[in-house]
């Protein structure tokens, strides 16, 4: 059963455990997110966010202080508000 979470260079132990799964990961994700259409929409939104460098974190959030996280979130909201809404919705849908 193919697992989309397995990537080249992954830890061999994690890869072994993921290969030992007895269920289809895509079907489970579809169930958890409310259907294939919603899962596909999430993937489209993620692709859009990844394509915009201004929405990337300068450093991993785990290493930010509380104040840095707030500033980072405000920066992202500001960046999103600058983008034209029709651009976002046309690219994502």
C-alpha positions in Angstrom: 0.0 0.0 0.0 1.6 3.3 -1.1 2.1 5.9 1.6 2.4 9.5 0.5 4.2 10.4 3.7 7.3 8.4 2.8 10.0 10.6 1.3 13.5 9.8 0.1 16.0 10.3 3.0 13.5 9.6 5.7 14.6 7.8 8.9 14.7 4.1 8.1 12.8 3.2 11.3 10.0 5.6 10.5 9.8 4.3 6.9 9.6 0.8 8.2 6.7 1.6 10.6 4.9 3.6 7.9 5.2 0.6 5.5 3.8 -1.7 8.2 0.5 0.3 8.3 -2.6 -1.8 7.6 -4.8 1.0 6.3 -4.8 3.4 3.3 -3.5 6.8 4.6 -5.3 8.7 1.9 -8.7 7.1 2.8 -8.1 8.0 6.5 -7.2 11.6 5.6 -10.3 11.9 3.4 -12.4 10.6 6.3 -10.8 13.0 8.9 -11.2 16.0 6.6 -14.7 15.3 5.5 -14.2 14.0 2.0 -11.9 13.9 -1.0 -13.1 17.4 -2.2 -12.1 19.0 1.1 -8.8 17.1 1.2 -8.0 18.3 -2.3 -8.9 21.9 -1.3 -6.5 21.7 1.6 -3.8 20.5 -0.8 -4.5 23.4 -3.1 -4.4 26.0 -0.3 -1.1 24.5 1.0 0.4 24.7 -2.5 -0.7 28.3 -2.8 0.9 29.2 0.6 4.1 27.4 -0.3 4.3 29.3 -3.5 4.4 32.7 -1.7 7.7 33.4 0.0 6.2 36.2 2.0 4.1 33.6 3.8 7.1 31.4 4.8 8.4 31.4 8.4 11.9 33.1 8.7 12.8 30.5 11.3 10.9 27.4 12.6 8.0 28.5 14.8 9.2 26.1 17.5 12.3 28.3 18.0 10.4 31.6 18.2 9.5 33.4 21.4 5.9 34.2 22.1 6.4 37.8 20.9 8.2 36.6 17.7 5.2 34.2 17.0 2.8 37.1 17.3 4.9 39.3 15.1 5.2 36.5 12.5 1.5 35.9 12.5 0.8 39.6 12.1 3.3 39.8 9.2 1.6 36.9 7.4 -1.9 38.4 7.9 -0.6 41.7 6.5 0.9 39.9 3.5 -2.3 38.0 2.8 -4.3 41.3 3.0 -2.1 42.9 0.4 -2.8 40.1 -2.1 -5.9 40.7 -4.2 -8.7 38.3 -3.0 -9.6 37.3 -6.6 -6.0 36.2 -7.1 -6.1 34.0 -4.1 -9.4 32.4 -4.9 -8.8 31.9 -8.6 -5.4 30.2 -8.0 -6.7 28.1 -5.2 -9.9 26.8 -6.6 
